[in-house]
């Protein structure tokens, strides 16, 4: 069972997804160039890579991190670390443009005082997907999650507190931000296989970049 939220009010800048969850249409558009410049610096220090799940499967999404903590996956499990295992050094510092965007998006959704200490960077290419999951590796579920989309459009799945609950499908476009916390913090979510037209931005033509900000420690 699914519902197409975006069909209800495609022109709204702020679209509710739940009592404490919303979609902020185009929220990051004014910061795109600054974000991409900062992203290139982060990726130079800690390149994107395809991590392995505890079950031994290689993720279709390529990932890296910035901030004091970074999310990783390997045969030992899912967790946060202060060190990038690819080279044994600390993750790159979170760029100020990233931090400002995360704070402002959270505040626009009703979560003042958000101070993320982790930004997971996911790169999707056509066919890449992220299965339904909960974000449960953080030490405290009191802070919201802020997710920012850049590049190709994608279909975001936003479910309930059980994997079998109904799922809402939301079309996410370049510059959109989704924020969820409070009673919605542990809702299942994922991204359907990426498909569709390339994005006109030359640095994002055949990919989607997702920045996910969390308070992990």
N, C-alpha and C positions, 0 to 999 in steps of 0.2 A: 504494500500500500504506500503510495507516494502522493505528494502534493507539490505543485509548482508555485512557490511563494512569489517568485519574481513576476508571475503573470497577474498577481493581484494589484500591484501598484508599481509599475515599472518606472514611473517618473519620480518617485519619492527618494529624497536624499538619505533618509534614515528609515530603514524597514525593520520592523521587529521580527525576531526569530523565536523569541520566548520572553518570559518575564524579565530576565536579566541577560538577554542576548539580542544583538541587532547587527544589521548590515549597514555600513556607511558607504553609500555609493560615491565613487570618485574621490574619496577622502585624501588619498595620497598623490593625486595628479600634479599638484603644484610642486611636489618635492622629487619628482621622478629623476631628473638629471642628477641632482645631488645624491640621491640614493644609489644610483647606478655607479657613480664615481666612487662612492664609499665601498660599494659591493666589490668592485674590482680590486681595491686595496685589501679587503678581507680575503678574497679568494687567492690573491697572490701569496698571502701568508699561510693560509690553510685551504688548499685546493679542494674543490668538490670531489667526492668519491661515492661509490656505491657500497653502502654498508651491508653486512650480512645479518640476518635475523637469528635469534636463538635456535630456530629450527633448521638453520643452514641454507636458507634461501637468500639470494642476492636481491636487494631492493631495486625496483625499477627507477625510483627517484634518487637522484644524486644529492648529497647533503654536505654541508659544512656548518660551522657555528662561529659566533663571535660573542664576546662578553666574558665575565668571570667563569661561567659554567657553560659547558656544551653537552648536548644530548648525543649519545652514541648507542649503537647496537652491534653486538657480536655474538658469538656462540655462548658467552657467559651471561647474556641478558641485556635488558635495556637499562640505561642509567645515565646520570650526569657525571662529568669529570671536569676538573680544572685544566687538564692537559690534553692536547690533541694527540691521540695515539699514533697518528701518521708520522710525527716527527719528534714527539716527546717534549714539546714546548707548550707554553700557555696558549690558549686560543687568542686570536686577535682581540684587541679592545673593541667594545661596541662603539661604532661611530656616533657622534653627537646627533647627526641627522636621523639615525635609527631611533635613538633614545627619545628625541623630541617627538617624532611621529608616534611612537608607542604611547607616550604619556598623553598626547593630545587626543589620539583615537580613544583611549580608555576613558578620558574625561568626557568626551562627547557622548560616550555610551553610559555615563553615570558612575564611572569608577575613578574618582579623584585619587591622586597620590600614588598611582601605579609606578613602581620602580623596578623594571625587569632586570634580571641579572643573566639572562640567557636569550639569545636569538638563534633559533634554528633556521637555516637557509636551505630550502628545498628547490631543486631544479627539475622541472618536468619537461620532457620532450614527447612528441606524439606517441601515444600508447602507454606512457607511464601513468601509474595510478597509486592511490593510497587507500588501503582497505579500511573499513570501519574500525575505529579504535577509540579508547578513552585516553586522555592525558592524565596518567596516574603516577608518574615518576617524580613529581615535584614533592618537596617536603611539606608544603602548606597549600591547601586548595582555596585559601581565602582570597587570593589575587586572581584577577581575570586573565584570560588569554586574548592576545591581539594578533590577528592574522591579516597580512597585507599581500595583495595579489599584484603582480607586474607581468606584462606580456600577454601571451595568448589567453583567451577566455577558457574557463573550466567550469565543470559542474560539481558543486560542493554538496555533499550529503550531510544533513544535520538530523540526527536521530534523537532517541530518548536515553533514559538511564539504563536501559537493557538493550542488548544487541538486537533483539527481536522486535523492538518498538518500531512504529511507523517512521519512515525517513522522509524528510522534506528535501527536495532538490532545488538548489539555488544556483542561478547562473552568476558566476563571478567574472568581472571584467577588469581590465587594466586600471589600477588605481583604487580598486575597492578594498575596504577593510571590514573584517568581521570581528566582533568582540563578544565574548561570552564569559560569564562568571556567576557568582551567587548560586542560586538553585540550579542554574544551567551549566555550571562549571564542568561536571562530569558526564555531559551528554556525549554519546557516540557521534563520531564525525569521520568523514573521509572524502576522497576526491575520485571521481569516476575517470576512466582512461581518457587521457587528453587527446582531443581531436578538433578539427576545424581549421579555419583559415589562419595563416601566419599573421603576426602582429606587424603593423607598419613601422614600428620603431626599429631601426637597424640593429640595435644591440639585443633585441628581444624577438626577432622575427619568428623563429621556429621553436620557441621555448616559453615556459611560464616559470617565473621565480616567485616563491612564496616565502615571506618573512614571518616567522612565528615567534612572538615575544612572550616570555613566561617569567614568573618569579619562581625559580627552581630551588634555591637554597633557603 
